[in-house]
Amino acid sequence: MDAPISPFALIAPARVALEKILVGKKQQICLALCCLFAGGHLLLEDIPGVGKTTLAYGLHAVLGLDFKRLQFTADLLPADVLGVSIFDPEKRVFAFHKGPVFTQLLLADEINRATPKTQSALLEALAEGQVTVDGVLHRLPRPFCVVATQNPHHQIGTFALPESQLDRFLMRLTLGFPDRAAEREILVGGDRQALARSQPPLLAPTDVLAIRKLVGRVRVAGPLLDYIQDLLAASRAVPEWGGGFSPRAGLGLLAATRAFALLDGRGYALPEDIQAVASAVLAHRLNVGDPDREIRHLLETVAVP
């Protein structure tokens, strides 16, 4: 029998540190780590001031990843994201100057304040971990992950992310307001971003890659694969959902399920793991009024193995 997979020695201290930085958000921290350890990209959507950027700084700090922050604005150009080729008069050649996307963790801050043209510059990076500039392919560092923040669509000066862009994010999370006890700790505890910046790394990039390999080894039994397929099939039977979830959404749900099981100290997945990550993985792929409620309804109507 295989020995149980336990990454706790690596990631338990990281979780504790993150919970001190972002107070009262244990569930969101767990899901954020699941997203990155599953090899995905994370979208944080909420009103300003609830800790989206602080969580991104905290993830960078504890995971020990190279980090760059790019503030998305209406005048940002694709070259400002990817980089640009500049002519070197001495060597008489064009030299490529890498943009901020060439890092291990990119904070795309307020991504929906940039124009769709600039947003689309990230598509290849999100999907394939590479960018093509002037016909030349450039590989991005490994691991590579994007943590993007966005403001609610009703706010002035925002451009809604297209479905193709949303589909490249494995998870979307909202943080919400802290409860009263957590808010009191925030009020008396000082600047949380400063705390995140002073946090020493507790993992290294090689550890993140090793954990990702462990995630891929988590066992998912046949009935659980049937359950995922049943959820996908049920979504495609709802006309209002615009065709339902794609196979890519199913792959994302499977990867997040494995990561959640691993963070729970198991080398095998359970139906509860699928249910725990389903809303974060699937809701942003629905263009309906209250997608989280629709996902809850989907989980209630599809039989659990």
C-alpha positions in Angstrom: 0.0 0.0 0.0 1.3 3.5 -0.9 2.4 5.6 2.0 0.0 8.5 2.7 1.0 11.8 1.0 1.5 14.5 3.6 2.8 17.9 2.6 2.2 19.3 6.0 5.9 19.6 6.9 6.2 22.0 4.0 3.0 23.9 3.9 1.6 23.9 7.4 3.9 26.8 8.5 3.0 28.7 5.4 -0.7 28.4 6.1 -0.2 29.6 9.7 1.8 32.6 8.5 -0.8 33.5 5.9 -3.6 33.3 8.5 -1.7 35.9 10.6 -1.3 38.2 7.6 -4.9 37.8 6.3 -6.9 37.5 9.5 -10.1 35.5 9.7 -9.9 34.0 6.1 -8.8 30.4 6.6 -11.1 29.0 3.9 -9.9 31.5 1.3 -6.3 30.9 2.2 -6.7 27.2 1.9 -8.4 27.6 -1.5 -5.7 30.0 -2.7 -3.0 27.5 -1.8 -5.0 24.8 -3.6 -5.1 26.9 -6.7 -1.4 27.6 -6.9 -0.4 24.0 -5.9 -2.7 22.7 -8.6 -0.8 24.8 -11.1 -3.6 27.3 -11.7 -4.0 31.0 -11.7 -6.1 32.9 -9.1 -8.6 35.7 -9.6 -9.6 37.8 -6.5 -12.7 39.8 -7.0 -14.0 42.1 -4.3 -14.4 45.7 -3.3 -11.2 47.7 -2.5 -9.8 47.4 0.9 -10.7 43.8 2.0 -7.2 42.3 1.6 -6.9 41.1 -2.1 -3.5 42.7 -2.6 -2.4 41.7 0.9 -3.1 38.0 0.1 -1.1 38.2 -3.0 1.9 39.7 -1.1 1.5 37.0 1.5 1.5 34.2 -1.0 4.7 35.6 -2.6 6.4 35.9 0.7 5.6 32.5 2.2 6.1 30.6 -1.0 9.5 32.2 -1.7 8.6 33.0 -5.4 10.1 35.8 -7.5 7.4 38.5 -7.6 6.4 41.5 -9.7 3.4 43.7 -9.3 1.8 45.3 -12.4 -0.9 48.0 -11.9 -3.4 47.7 -14.7 -4.7 51.0 -16.0 -6.7 52.1 -19.0 -3.5 53.4 -20.8 -1.5 50.2 -20.2 -0.2 48.6 -23.4 0.5 44.9 -24.2 4.2 45.8 -24.4 4.1 47.0 -20.8 3.1 43.5 -19.8 5.1 41.3 -22.1 8.2 43.4 -23.0 9.5 45.0 -26.1 12.2 44.6 -28.7 14.6 47.6 -28.9 17.2 48.2 -31.6 20.8 48.1 -30.3 22.7 50.5 -32.6 26.1 49.0 -31.5 25.3 45.4 -32.2 22.8 46.4 -35.0 20.2 43.9 -33.7 16.9 44.1 -31.9 17.3 43.0 -28.2 14.2 41.8 -26.3 13.6 43.5 -23.0 11.5 41.3 -20.8 8.3 42.7 -19.3 7.0 42.1 -15.8 5.3 38.9 -16.9 8.7 37.2 -16.7 8.5 36.3 -13.0 7.2 33.4 -10.9 4.3 35.2 -9.3 2.7 38.1 -11.1 0.3 40.3 -9.3 -2.0 41.7 -12.0 -3.6 44.4 -9.8 -7.0 45.7 -10.9 -6.8 43.7 -14.1 -10.2 44.8 -15.3 -9.2 48.5 -15.4 -7.1 47.7 -18.5 -8.5 47.6 -22.0 -9.5 44.2 -23.5 -6.5 44.5 -25.9 -4.1 44.6 -22.9 -6.0 42.0 -21.0 -5.6 39.6 -23.9 -1.8 40.0 -23.8 -1.9 37.6 -20.8 -3.9 34.9 -22.6 -0.9 32.9 -23.9 1.0 33.3 -20.6 -2.0 32.1 -18.6 -2.7 29.1 -20.8 0.7 27.9 -21.8 3.3 29.5 -19.6 5.0 31.3 -22.5 4.7 34.5 -24.6 5.3 35.2 -28.2 6.7 38.6 -29.1 7.6 39.5 -32.7 7.2 35.9 -33.7 9.7 34.7 -31.1 8.6 32.3 -28.3 9.8 33.0 -24.8 9.3 30.6 -22.0 8.2 31.9 -18.6 9.9 30.9 -15.3 8.7 27.8 -13.5 6.6 27.8 -11.5 4.6 30.6 -13.1 1.3 31.8 -11.6 -0.8 34.9 -11.9 -2.8 36.4 -9.0 -5.1 38.9 -10.4 -7.4 41.3 -8.5 -10.4 43.0 -10.0 -13.0 45.4 -8.8 -16.8 44.8 -9.1 -18.0 45.4 -12.6 -20.4 48.2 -11.5 -17.5 50.4 -10.5 -16.5 53.2 -12.9 -13.6 52.6 -15.3 -13.7 48.8 -15.4 -13.7 46.5 -18.5 -15.3 43.1 -17.9 -13.0 40.2 -18.5 -14.0 38.2 -21.6 -15.1 34.6 -21.0 -11.9 33.3 -22.7 -9.8 35.2 -20.1 -11.9 34.1 -17.1 -11.6 30.5 -18.3 -7.8 30.6 -17.9 -8.2 31.3 -14.1 -8.5 28.1 -12.2 -10.3 29.8 -9.3 -12.1 33.0 -8.4 -12.3 34.0 -4.8 -14.0 36.8 -2.9 -12.8 37.7 0.6 -15.7 39.7 2.0 -15.7 41.7 5.2 -14.0 40.2 8.3 -16.0 39.2 11.3 -15.9 41.5 14.3 -13.1 39.7 16.2 -10.9 39.6 13.0 -11.6 43.2 12.3 -10.5 44.2 15.8 -7.3 42.3 15.3 -6.7 44.1 12.0 -7.4 47.5 13.7 -4.9 47.0 16.4 -2.4 44.9 14.5 -0.9 47.5 12.1 -0.3 47.4 8.4 -1.0 43.9 7.1 0.9 44.5 3.8 3.9 45.6 5.8 3.6 42.4 7.8 3.4 40.4 4.5 6.5 42.2 3.1 8.5 41.4 6.3 7.5 37.7 6.2 10.5 35.5 5.4 10.0 32.7 2.8 8.9 29.4 4.3 9.1 27.5 1.0 11.1 27.7 -2.2 10.2 27.5 -5.9 11.5 23.9 -5.9 9.1 23.0 -3.0 6.2 24.4 -5.0 7.1 22.3 -8.0 7.5 19.3 -5.8 4.1 19.8 -4.2 2.6 20.2 -7.7 4.0 16.7 -8.5 2.4 15.3 -5.4 -1.0 16.8 -6.4 -0.8 14.9 -9.7 -0.4 11.7 -7.8 -3.5 12.0 -5.6 -5.8 9.1 -6.4 -9.2 9.8 -7.8 -11.4 6.7 -8.0 -13.6 5.9 -11.0 -16.9 6.9 -9.2 -15.4 10.3 -8.5 -14.6 10.8 -12.1 -18.2 9.8 -12.9 -19.3 12.4 -10.4 -17.3 15.2 -12.1 -18.7 14.1 -15.5 -22.2 14.1 -14.1 -21.7 17.7 -12.8 -20.5 18.7 -16.3 -23.3 17.0 -18.0 -25.9 18.5 -15.7 -24.5 22.0 -16.4 -24.9 21.4 -20.1 -28.5 20.6 -19.7 -29.4 24.1 -18.4 -30.1 26.4 -21.4 -29.6 29.5 -19.4 -26.0 28.5 -18.7 -24.9 29.1 -22.3 -23.8 25.5 -23.0 -22.5 24.5 -19.6 -19.0 23.8 -18.5 -16.2 22.8 -20.9 -13.7 19.9 -20.5 -11.2 22.5 -19.4 -13.4 23.3 -16.5 -13.6 19.6 -15.7 -9.8 19.3 -15.7 -9.6 22.3 -13.4 -12.1 20.8 -11.0 -10.1 17.6 -11.0 -6.8 19.4 -10.3 -8.3 21.5 -7.5 -9.9 18.5 -6.0 -6.6 16.7 -5.8 -4.9 19.7 -4.3 -7.6 20.1 -1.7 -7.2 16.4 -0.7 -3.5 16.8 -0.4 -3.8 19.9 1.8 -6.1 17.8 4.0 -3.3 15.2 4.4 -4.7 12.5 2.1 -3.4 10.8 -1.0 -6.9 10.1 -2.3 -9.8 12.3 -3.1 -13.4 12.3 -1.6 -16.7 13.7 -2.9 -16.3 16.4 -0.2 -13.2 17.6 -1.8 -15.0 18.2 -5.1 -17.8 20.0 -3.3 -15.3 22.2 -1.3 -13.7 23.6 -4.5 -16.6 23.5 -6.9 -17.8 27.1 -6.5 -14.4 28.6 -6.6 -13.5 26.6 -9.8 -16.9 26.8 -11.6 -18.8 29.9 -10.6 -16.8 32.5 -12.6 -17.4 30.4 -15.8 -21.1 31.2 -15.6 -22.6 34.4 -16.9 -25.7 34.4 -14.6 -26.9 36.6 -11.9 -25.8 34.6 -8.8 -23.4 31.9 -10.0 -22.4 30.7 -6.6 -26.1 30.0 -5.8 -26.4 28.1 -9.1 -23.3 26.0 -8.3 -24.8 25.2 -4.9 -28.0 24.1 -6.6 -26.0 22.0 -9.0 -24.3 20.2 -6.2 -27.7 19.6 -4.5 -29.3 18.0 -7.6 -26.5 15.7 -8.8 -26.2 12.4 -7.0 -23.1 11.9 -4.8 -21.3 8.6 -5.2 
